Amino acid sequence: MNYWRLSLAIALLVGATAQAAAFEADGCEKQRQQYPAEWNNTSAEKRLFICESQAGRYIVKTGATDASGRTLMSLVPFSRSNSGEIAESTENVLRIWLDKEQAGRLRDGKYFATIVRKEDSCWIRGNMSEDIVFLMDNKRPPEDNPGAAGSFYNKAPRFSVVGSSYVSCERAK
């Protein structure tokens, strides 16, 4: 019986090692080539939502759709002047390719969640430890008991998140 367990453990170890060796040496470069050469240039992309909180501010934008039907999404950091004017950052843009269904849900402002990548991200066998979760839920259900405790009184409050920070997302004008 112990021989059987030892054989199984060795087989699993060999299988895991074979999978680890399967990632090509230039795999990270190949992943990066799927994105625009000028990572932080989002000037040709369309603004969809403005997401803000005390922890951060992002413009949600969509770019070109490729031949396979994927649409590029970007989260662009921005700042506001005292007069309310938005100045987009030219660094630290977060990006991801969305399939057709995801792109539609995002454009419609429906519940949407994904992980966005930094320019130097390399997703090797699912390791996304330094990448950021983006979740947007713009549904605004009525309060269970209007006036009693505010919008967070609902049994299942709706909210949006970038990383570990709550943000409020409004459709761009």
C-alpha positions as CSV (number, residue, x, y, z in Angstrom):
1,M,0.0,0.0,0.0
2,N,2.8,2.4,0.8
3,Y,4.4,1.6,-2.5
4,W,1.2,2.7,-4.3
5,R,1.2,6.0,-2.4
6,L,4.8,6.6,-3.2
7,S,4.3,5.8,-6.9
8,L,1.3,8.2,-7.0
9,A,3.3,11.0,-5.4
10,I,6.2,10.5,-7.8
11,A,3.8,10.5,-10.8
12,L,2.2,13.8,-9.6
13,L,5.6,15.4,-9.1
14,V,6.7,14.4,-12.6
15,G,3.4,15.7,-14.0
16,A,3.8,19.0,-12.2
17,T,7.4,19.4,-13.3
18,A,6.5,18.6,-16.9
19,Q,3.8,21.3,-16.8
20,A,6.2,23.8,-15.2
21,A,8.7,23.2,-18.0
22,A,6.0,23.7,-20.7
23,F,6.0,27.5,-20.3
24,E,8.2,28.9,-23.1
25,A,11.2,31.0,-22.2
26,D,9.7,33.9,-24.2
27,G,6.2,33.3,-22.9
28,C,6.0,36.7,-21.1
29,E,7.1,38.5,-24.2
30,K,4.5,36.7,-26.2
31,Q,1.8,37.7,-23.7
32,R,2.9,41.3,-23.9
33,Q,2.9,41.3,-27.7
34,Q,-0.9,40.8,-27.6
35,Y,-1.3,44.4,-26.3
36,P,-0.5,47.8,-27.9
37,A,3.2,48.6,-28.2
38,E,2.6,52.0,-26.5
39,W,0.9,50.5,-23.4
40,N,-0.1,53.8,-21.8
41,N,-1.5,55.4,-24.9
42,T,-5.3,55.2,-24.7
43,S,-6.1,58.3,-26.7
44,A,-8.0,56.4,-29.4
45,E,-10.2,54.6,-26.9
46,K,-13.7,55.4,-25.9
47,R,-14.6,56.5,-22.3
48,L,-17.4,54.4,-20.8
49,F,-17.3,55.0,-17.1
50,I,-15.7,57.2,-14.5
51,C,-14.9,55.3,-11.3
52,E,-13.8,57.3,-8.2
53,S,-13.2,57.0,-4.5
54,Q,-10.8,58.4,-2.0
55,A,-8.4,55.5,-2.7
56,G,-8.2,56.1,-6.5
57,R,-9.7,57.3,-9.7
58,Y,-10.0,55.4,-13.0
59,I,-11.6,56.0,-16.4
60,V,-12.9,52.7,-17.9
61,K,-12.3,52.8,-21.6
62,T,-12.7,50.4,-24.5
63,G,-10.4,50.2,-27.6
64,A,-10.2,48.3,-30.8
65,T,-11.8,44.9,-31.4
66,D,-9.4,42.4,-32.9
67,A,-10.1,39.9,-35.7
68,S,-11.1,37.2,-33.1
69,G,-13.8,39.5,-31.6
70,R,-11.9,40.5,-28.5
71,T,-12.2,44.1,-27.3
72,L,-9.4,45.9,-25.4
73,M,-10.4,47.4,-22.1
74,S,-8.3,49.9,-20.1
75,L,-8.5,51.4,-16.7
76,V,-6.8,54.7,-16.9
77,P,-5.8,56.6,-13.7
78,F,-6.8,60.2,-13.6
79,S,-6.8,63.3,-11.5
80,R,-9.3,66.2,-11.2
81,S,-8.5,69.8,-11.1
82,N,-10.2,72.2,-8.6
83,S,-12.6,73.1,-11.4
84,G,-13.5,69.4,-12.0
85,E,-11.5,68.9,-15.2
86,I,-10.2,65.4,-15.7
87,A,-6.5,64.9,-16.6
88,E,-5.7,61.3,-17.7
89,S,-2.5,59.8,-16.5
90,T,0.0,58.6,-19.1
91,E,1.3,55.8,-16.9
92,N,0.2,52.9,-14.9
93,V,-2.7,52.0,-17.2
94,L,-4.3,48.6,-16.5
95,R,-5.5,46.5,-19.5
96,I,-7.3,43.3,-20.4
97,W,-8.9,41.7,-23.5
98,L,-12.6,41.1,-23.2
99,D,-14.6,38.5,-25.2
100,K,-17.8,39.7,-26.9
101,E,-20.1,38.9,-24.0
102,Q,-17.8,40.6,-21.5
103,A,-17.6,43.7,-23.7
104,G,-21.3,43.8,-24.0
105,R,-21.9,43.5,-20.3
106,L,-19.3,46.3,-19.6
107,R,-20.9,48.6,-22.2
108,D,-24.3,48.0,-20.8
109,G,-23.1,48.7,-17.3
110,K,-24.2,45.3,-16.1
111,Y,-22.5,43.2,-13.4
112,F,-19.0,42.8,-14.6
113,A,-15.8,41.4,-13.1
114,T,-12.3,40.6,-14.4
115,I,-8.6,40.9,-13.6
116,V,-6.7,43.7,-15.2
117,R,-3.0,43.5,-15.9
118,K,-0.1,45.9,-15.5
119,E,2.3,46.3,-18.4
120,D,4.9,44.0,-16.9
121,S,2.5,41.3,-15.9
122,C,3.3,37.8,-16.9
123,W,0.6,35.2,-16.2
124,I,2.5,32.0,-15.7
125,R,0.2,29.1,-14.8
126,G,-2.4,31.4,-13.2
127,N,-0.1,33.4,-11.0
128,M,-1.7,36.8,-10.9
129,S,-0.5,37.9,-7.5
130,E,0.4,41.4,-8.5
131,D,-2.5,42.1,-10.8
132,I,-5.8,43.8,-9.9
133,V,-9.4,42.7,-9.6
134,F,-11.9,45.1,-11.3
135,L,-15.6,44.5,-10.4
136,M,-18.4,46.9,-11.4
137,D,-22.0,46.6,-10.3
138,N,-23.9,49.7,-11.3
139,K,-27.4,48.4,-10.3
140,R,-29.0,50.8,-7.9
141,P,-31.8,48.8,-6.2
142,P,-34.2,50.7,-3.9
143,E,-33.5,50.6,-0.2
144,D,-35.3,47.9,1.8
145,N,-36.4,50.5,4.2
146,P,-36.1,54.0,2.6
147,G,-34.5,56.6,4.9
148,A,-33.8,54.1,7.7
149,A,-30.1,53.3,7.1
150,G,-29.1,54.5,3.7
151,S,-28.0,52.6,0.6
152,F,-26.0,50.0,2.5
153,Y,-29.2,48.8,4.3
154,N,-30.1,46.6,1.4
155,K,-29.7,42.9,2.2
156,A,-27.2,42.5,-0.7
157,P,-25.6,45.9,-1.3
158,R,-24.2,46.6,-4.8
159,F,-20.7,48.1,-5.2
160,S,-17.7,48.4,-7.5
161,V,-14.1,47.6,-6.7
162,V,-10.7,48.3,-8.1
163,G,-8.1,46.2,-6.3
164,S,-9.1,46.3,-2.7
165,S,-10.8,49.7,-2.8
166,Y,-14.5,50.6,-3.2
167,V,-15.2,52.9,-6.1
168,S,-18.4,54.5,-7.4
169,C,-18.7,54.2,-11.2
170,E,-20.8,56.5,-13.3
171,R,-21.4,56.5,-17.0
172,A,-19.0,58.9,-18.8
173,K,-20.6,61.9,-20.4
